[in-house]
Each structure stands twice: as C-alpha cells, then as structure tokens.
Amino acid sequence: MTTHLMGNYGPKPRTFVRGEGSILFDTEGRSYVDFLCGIAVTSLGHANPVVTEAIATQAATLSHVSNLFGNTLAEEVAVSIDRLISLPGEPLNGQVFFANSGTEANEAAFKLARKFHGGERPKVVSTWNSFHGRTMASLAATGQPAKHVGFAPLPAGFSHVAFGELSEMEAALSDREVGAVLVEPIQGEGGVIVPSSDYLSGLRALCDETGTLLICDEVQTGFGRSGKWFASSGAHVLADIVTMAKSLGNGMPIGACWAKSEVAAAFLPGDHGSTFGGQPLALAAARATIAELERIDAPAAALRAEAIITEKLSHGVPGIVALRGSGLLLGAQLSVPAGDVVTAALERGLILNAVRPDTIRIAPPLNITDHDLYLGLDRLSEALTAVVGATK
Ligand SMILES: Cc1ncc(COP(=O)(O)O)c(C=O)c1O
C-alpha cells in the first residue's frame, strides 16, 4: 500500500498547492493556466479576494449552528438565487433547500417530486448520456450504464430516453407513474452536448400537458457559465425545480435545490435535512460569490470570452473538428485522442480535461483576464500541434 487514500480516483498527474485567479502552482513551483476551474467550480478564480475575505470574516464570526436554529444568511442567498432563476418581468416565487453538493441537490429534488405527487407518481425519466451525481438515486438517474456497474441494486423508478428527442420523452410520459423529468440544459460530463433551441420548451410543454414536474439540473451550467444566469430560464423556460452547486460557493462546498413555491410546499418539517447544508460559512461564500458574479456581469463575461476562444480556435489551430457548448462551457471535438492533448497541455502549463475520448472541455473562470485566456489558448494550440504532429 503506497497511500491511505481509497482508489476511487485515478492517478493524479500533478499536485497543486496554490492558486491565484486563473493560475495554479504545483508542488514544484510550476504555473498552469486553469481552463478547467475545478470542473466549473471556481468561476471567480482561485483565492478570489472578495470570496476569501467573506470566508475569513465568517470563519472568525460563526461557522456552524445546525438547522435547528436560524441563520441570517440563508434567506438572503435564497432570494438571490430566486431572482437569478426567475424569468424577466415575472414575480419571484421560489424557495430553496441548501445542500452540500450537486448530487445532494438532486436527491432533494427527487424526494420533493415524490412528496409533491403524494407517492402516486414516483418515477423519474432522465436522459441517456446524462450525469447527475454519484449517490444512489442520482446515480440511478445518470444515463451512463458504465457508471452503474458494480452498484446494483440501484433505487427503482428511474428510466432514460435519448437526449434531445421529444418524441421519446412524450412516449415515456404516457406512463402515469412518471412524476418528474430530469434534464441538464447542456450535458456537461456527457461531452458538452447542446440540444436544439426548442428542446427545453418542448419538455416544458410535455410536462405541462401531463402534470409532470420539470427538474433542470444546472449544477454545471448555473450562475452564468452558459452565458445566461441559468441555461433554462435563459432559454425562457421556468422549470419546476432547479438544482445547482459547483460555482455557487466558488469552491466552498454548497449545493441548492430551488423549487416553485407551490412545489416546495410539499416539504414539511422533518421531511428532509442536512447537518451541514446551508451553514453560515458556506452561505457567506455563496453570498460573496453571487454578489461578485453579478458585479462582473458573469453571463456577459462568459460570452465575451467564448467569442475570443471561438475566434482563436477556428483559425489555424490543428486537430479541432468542432467546437460545441455555450459561454464558458465548451467542448472541442478533436481528430486526435483527447487524453493525449490533455497530457500535452499539462506539460505545457495548461489544465483541461477530456469529457469523451475525442473531446476536451474548456471551462475557464468567468473572470479570466485576456492575458491568461490568450496564454492558455497559445498553450492549447502548441499541445494540439504536438499531438497532431506525433500522430501523423
Ligand atoms: C450536471 C451535474 N449534476 C450533478 C453533478 C454532481 O455534482 P457533485 O459532484 O457536486 O455531487 C455534476 C458533477 O459534475 C454535474 O455536472
């Protein structure tokens, strides 16, 4: 045994000890441009001064009291989330449950949906190729059978249809036991797959016709990353439940499940809970993160950087077959193995990951400077040139 850590994660190619904005430093003192940002988490960059100050101040004031007592931050953060999700010009009408991660936010959504239907319609339909988390019900909802292997029996009541195919969803909703549809507005882990522009509104219509709850998993897309505050309401679709996590705390663990108040009303005292969920330290980070994301106009920043990336990668950079995604959640489909490019990029001081054997994900901080963005793109271009050259 060479480590006391379990083997569920693969080998680690580097160990980082410090971060500053879009730059990470490893144990050898080498620097890297971070185009992954903790997998779409540190949207305001590493050691962001505003968030760091908020965490430090809160840690020195009050970190934790349990949900048996009130805290002054929860309501404030919930109102901000409600405001960012709501459709322009429409009243705020949602309520929030705070969790610690994306998968827990989804677990809360499943329980809420079941409670809302009074136990009559317990089934959830999600999509193939989706990713919703690693806890048992979120794993059952995840449409990647390879991730299920070895973990049977998973909770019952979860089934899948093709992403982007409204006719398949319509057929699935003929089962009156289906009470909820769960979908990522853009599939992130599945390869950065963007559905057609009428897909979400089509799902909304199908759910309305059948009295089914629409749950949008915005764990990866939320808080400006897609170029909208939320990809669903940005597409003028108000889901019944929206789950989020990742960038909400800029690295402090926090997730949330938002629901329309008539749906949220199904949760009564004692129905759900979490020791750490919504504790002051995480909420202080979330409050500062949201305020800073609003100050920089995060969706606009994402779209501006997306335009720079698109322009740069469509001119003379070898190995790129197609660029997918929205805002700063981009997938570059390659003519060479994505894993080789990730390794070559790391050697040149750029962090990326492979979401498919032929696709790398590009998800830098939303406030990345032009200098760091161009530096990262130059390194990506060098990495691609090297891998394309080696595979000829
Ligand atoms: C869309 C989506 N949902 C849920 C999750 C799970 O989030 P967590 O790892 O915080 O449990 C992820 C994580 O990548 C995700 O991308």
The ligand as an SDF file (V2000), in Angstrom:
LIG
                    3D

 16 16  0  0  0  0  0  0  0  0999 V2000
  -24.8860   18.2450  -14.2040 C   0  0  0  0  0  0  0  0  0  0  0  0
  -24.3070   17.6950  -12.9430 C   0  0  0  0  0  0  0  0  0  0  0  0
  -25.1410   17.2690  -11.9820 N   0  0  0  0  0  0  0  0  0  0  0  0
  -24.6620   16.7770  -10.8140 C   0  0  0  0  0  0  0  0  0  0  0  0
  -23.3220   16.6740  -10.5770 C   0  0  0  0  0  0  0  0  0  0  0  0
  -22.8280   16.1230   -9.2710 C   0  0  0  0  0  0  0  0  0  0  0  0
  -22.3210   17.1570   -8.5050 O   0  0  0  0  0  0  0  0  0  0  0  0
  -21.4040   16.8030   -7.2240 P   0  0  0  0  0  0  0  0  0  0  0  0
  -20.1600   16.1990   -7.7460 O   0  0  0  0  0  0  0  0  0  0  0  0
  -21.2060   18.1370   -6.5540 O   0  0  0  0  0  0  0  0  0  0  0  0
  -22.1780   15.8640   -6.3790 O   0  0  0  0  0  0  0  0  0  0  0  0
  -22.4260   17.1100  -11.5580 C   0  0  0  0  0  0  0  0  0  0  0  0
  -20.9720   16.9930  -11.3550 C   0  0  0  0  0  0  0  0  0  0  0  0
  -20.1790   17.0310  -12.2590 O   0  0  0  0  0  0  0  0  0  0  0  0
  -22.9250   17.6280  -12.7660 C   0  0  0  0  0  0  0  0  0  0  0  0
  -22.1150   18.0480  -13.7440 O   0  0  0  0  0  0  0  0  0  0  0  0
  1  2  1  0
  2  3  1  0
  2 15  2  0
  3  4  2  0
  4  5  1  0
  5  6  1  0
  5 12  2  0
  6  7  1  0
  7  8  1  0
  8  9  2  0
  8 10  1  0
  8 11  1  0
 12 13  1  0
 12 15  1  0
 13 14  2  0
 15 16  1  0
M  END
$$$$
